[in-house]
Amino acid sequence: MADEPTPAVTRQLTTRVGIDTEELTGKTFPYQFDRSLVEDVDLVAATPGEDINWLEDIHLMYEDGVPAVFDRYTNAFLKIYFEIPEGREDEYARKVLIKHLQEGNSYGIWLKHKHAKFPQPELGPWRADSQTVGENWKPPTLEGWEPPLGH
């Protein structure tokens, strides 16, 4: 019967907005679960150029109800599964992020080997012994593809 109205469909939106990198990669790191592995991180010593102001932008947040810190180099959250002492939330978020960057585990750092277009420290300014990447960047090519005539 073409004249009958179609029933209303109830559509529910989820609160999940992005891609969960842990789900996507299947990777987590020990310092996400064990607070003792970040206790000795010296935030002042690890601060690039001794400019502690950049740390003021790093805060404990939540991703899917789990404490997390945002890794801007990956554009994703790094979840923190250990208990964080009250009043020290941002400190521990910062320590976990610094540990993550110093160990080279940021997914954004992994991509530098292939995509860095100019020479830069692989691990950023967080480690003085970091190798340089991006010295020989070449644009990616697709095998068999030719640019259109006139371009």
C-alpha positions in Angstrom: 0.0 0.0 0.0 1.8 3.0 -1.3 -0.3 5.6 0.6 0.6 4.3 4.0 3.3 6.4 5.8 6.5 4.7 6.6 7.2 4.2 10.3 9.5 6.6 12.0 13.0 5.3 12.5 14.6 6.2 15.8 18.2 7.0 15.1 20.7 7.1 18.0 24.0 8.8 17.8 27.0 7.5 19.7 29.4 9.7 21.7 32.3 8.1 19.9 33.6 10.7 17.4 36.9 9.4 16.2 39.0 6.3 15.6 40.4 4.6 18.7 44.1 4.1 17.9 44.4 1.2 20.4 41.6 -0.6 18.5 43.0 0.2 15.2 46.6 -0.8 15.9 46.1 -3.4 18.6 48.9 -1.8 20.6 49.2 -0.5 24.1 52.3 0.3 26.1 53.4 -0.8 29.6 53.5 2.8 31.0 49.8 3.1 30.3 49.2 0.5 33.0 52.0 1.0 35.5 52.4 4.4 37.2 55.9 3.4 38.5 57.2 3.5 34.9 56.6 7.2 34.6 57.4 8.3 38.2 60.9 9.3 37.3 60.0 11.4 34.2 61.5 14.8 34.8 59.1 17.2 33.1 61.4 20.2 33.2 64.4 18.3 31.8 62.3 16.8 29.1 60.7 20.1 28.0 61.8 21.2 24.5 64.1 24.2 24.7 63.5 24.4 28.4 60.2 26.2 27.6 57.8 24.7 30.2 54.9 26.7 28.8 54.0 24.1 26.2 53.3 21.7 29.1 50.5 24.0 30.3 48.5 22.9 27.3 48.7 19.2 28.3 45.8 18.1 30.6 44.2 14.9 31.7 41.2 14.2 29.6 38.9 11.3 29.0 38.4 9.1 26.0 35.4 6.7 26.2 35.3 7.3 29.9 38.9 6.3 30.5 41.5 8.9 31.6 43.7 9.9 28.7 46.2 12.4 27.3 46.0 13.8 23.8 49.0 13.1 21.6 48.9 15.9 19.1 51.5 14.2 16.9 49.2 11.3 16.3 46.0 13.3 16.7 44.7 10.7 19.0 44.3 9.9 22.7 46.6 7.8 24.8 44.6 6.1 27.5 45.9 5.8 31.0 44.8 2.7 33.0 46.6 3.2 36.3 45.1 5.0 39.3 46.1 8.7 39.3 46.6 10.4 42.6 44.0 13.1 43.3 45.3 16.6 42.5 48.1 15.3 40.2 46.0 14.5 37.2 47.7 16.9 34.7 51.2 15.9 36.1 50.6 12.3 35.3 49.0 13.0 31.9 52.2 15.0 31.0 54.5 12.3 32.3 52.7 9.6 30.3 52.9 11.8 27.1 56.6 12.6 27.6 57.4 8.9 28.2 55.4 8.0 25.0 57.3 10.6 22.9 60.7 9.7 24.4 60.2 6.1 23.6 59.2 6.9 20.0 55.8 5.2 20.4 53.7 8.0 19.1 52.1 6.8 15.9 52.9 10.2 14.4 56.6 9.6 15.0 56.3 6.2 13.3 55.0 7.9 10.2 57.9 10.4 10.0 60.3 7.8 8.4 58.1 7.8 5.3 56.5 11.2 5.3 58.8 13.8 6.8 59.5 16.3 4.1 62.4 18.1 5.8 65.2 17.1 8.1 64.0 16.8 11.7 64.7 14.8 14.9 62.7 11.5 14.7 61.8 11.8 18.4 61.4 15.5 18.4 63.2 17.6 20.9 62.5 15.2 23.8 65.7 13.2 23.2 69.1 14.6 22.4 70.2 11.3 20.9 67.4 11.2 18.3 68.3 10.3 14.7 67.3 12.6 11.9 64.6 11.7 9.4 63.3 13.5 6.3 66.6 14.1 4.7 65.8 12.3 1.5 62.0 12.7 1.1 60.5 11.9 -2.2 56.9 12.3 -3.1 55.0 8.9 -3.1 54.2 7.5 -6.5 51.5 5.1 -7.6 52.9 2.4 -9.9 51.5 2.7 -13.4 50.0 6.2 -12.8 50.8 9.0 -15.2 49.8 12.6 -14.7 47.2 13.8 -17.2 48.5 15.5 -20.3 49.1 19.2 -19.9 50.0 19.0 -16.2 
